[in-house]
Amino acid sequence: MQFKSMNTDISIRIDRVLDFYDVPQLFTARDAFDTLYLCLLYEDSPECRYTAIRISGRKLDCFLTGKTDLRELFLHPETPDEYFEVSVHDKLFKISGKVNAPIPEARLPQEGYTAYAEEKESVVIHIPAADKGLLKELVRKFGWACM
């Protein structure tokens, strides 16, 4: 595997964990410019290392609704042949370089892996009593159920 170095490491923050088993296996992340990345674990020892691609919200939605296979996303990223190496240092995720295409088979997901975002997600928000109007507005706009 050839590895192209970048001038500096780019910090990314996890946006959403899509698959977790001991460590995040698959997640979306964003950089300082709000660029969206899809990151897939390929090595977890001695440290976690991920392959990342840039992805649009539209393509991510296709994956989350089961219309697009994860392997297809990694074989044909939106920016052709653009793959990134993501490493973890002191619990900080950083893009530490580019990976030359094609990426090795060992770094690709298996065929048929899709996600379904139909699962309900619970979110707890603590709102001061003085802001009850804000809570009513959130429920009206987003249809949230409050308990």
PyMOL commands that set and color helices and strands:
alter all, ss='L'
color gray80, all
select helices_A, chain A and resi 57-64+70-75+105-107+129-142
alter helices_A, ss='H'
color red, helices_A
select strands_A, chain A and resi 3-20+24-30+36-43+49-54+83-89+92-99
alter strands_A, ss='S'
color yellow, strands_A
deselect
rebuild
show_as cartoon
